[in-house]
Amino acid sequence: MTPIKEIQLEQMTQLRERSKTVSVILNKELQSYLKTITPLFSPRKVLGEYMQSASRDKVVGAEKNYSIILENYKAVLRDAFGYNAKLSSPVSAIQNELVAEPWVYSDDLDGTVLSFSSPVRWVLSYDCSYDLPRLIAEKLKGEQPHYDSITPFVLNALVVWLLLENSPGLVRLLEGLGYTVSIERQPKIAGTLPFVVLTSRVAAFRPQNELVRMVSQFSGSTGFEEIIDVDQIDAIENPLQAKLQSLLNAQG
């Protein structure tokens, strides 16, 4: 959960500018990493012959993986979006193009429902014309996501989730690059759909609710971006360094 930090209204402009500077760097770094590691995330590793592909080679475990995805796919679309969906076999080809979009969530601030985006957390998935910010925006407006938009979104999220569930080496790789990997859900927005979330070691915070509501009213927006806590950057630890130091300390 994002911490709340008390600040003054007059601090907002400078804090946002500094936060934006760091955010641009963090995004460029992550996008650079994703371009390098994308070949390791081929969706065919999960679905094998159950996905349309030029390759005819079978993948061990593909049948079980397809069953798991099918079960979750039908449950999410039925319970969260009211669709009785079927999943063809083989499914349409999923392009192996990784994207990391900001983690967005909604929160009720004493009767005012706003969406919050994080500059230090991202949803990892395959490229899709539909994304989490759009889903939350539609939900907050009381709109029903279109079937043709939400179905590939759900499928992509499930495939990348199951790939990481089955590939602890990929999780270690991402952690080695400096990200915490977690599985997050937003029951009110997407039911039990699992999102793979990458979290930077850089911290972010939300101002007090009163200030957030005030800024939202001034701007006329229902969205608010968290602020990077630049004062905490000097305190960032290298996990490997900390692990090695702990081992050495234990040895006396």
Stockholm file with secondary structure:
# STOCKHOLM 1.0

chainA/1-252         MTPIKEIQLEQMTQLRERSKTVSVILNKELQSYLKTITPLFSPRKVLGEYMQSASRDKVVGAEKNYSIILENYKAVLRDAFGYNAKLSSPVSAIQNELVAEPWVYSDDLDGTVLSFSSPVRWVLSYDCSYDLPRLIAEKLKGEQPHYDSITPFVLNALVVWLLLENSPGLVRLLEGLGYTVSIERQPKIAGTLPFVVLTSRVAAFRPQNELVRMVSQFSGSTGFEEIIDVDQIDAIENPLQAKLQSLLNAQG
#=GR chainA/1-252 SS CCCEECCCGGGHHHHHHHHHHHHHHHHHHHHHHHHHHGGGGCTHHHHGGGBCCSCCCCCTTHHHHHHHHHHHHHHHHHHHHCCCCCCCSSBCCCCCCEEEEEEEEEEEETTEEEEEEEEEEEEEEECCSCCHHHHHHHHHTTCCCCHHHHHHHHHHHHHHHHHHHHCHHHHHHHHHTTEEEEEECCHHHHTTCCEEEEEESSCEEEECHHHHHHHHHHHTCSEEECEECGGGGGGCCCHHHHHHHHHHHHTC
#=GC SS_cons         CCCEECCCGGGHHHHHHHHHHHHHHHHHHHHHHHHHHGGGGCTHHHHGGGBCCSCCCCCTTHHHHHHHHHHHHHHHHHHHHCCCCCCCSSBCCCCCCEEEEEEEEEEEETTEEEEEEEEEEEEEEECCSCCHHHHHHHHHTTCCCCHHHHHHHHHHHHHHHHHHHHCHHHHHHHHHTTEEEEEECCHHHHTTCCEEEEEESSCEEEECHHHHHHHHHHHTCSEEECEECGGGGGGCCCHHHHHHHHHHHHTC
//
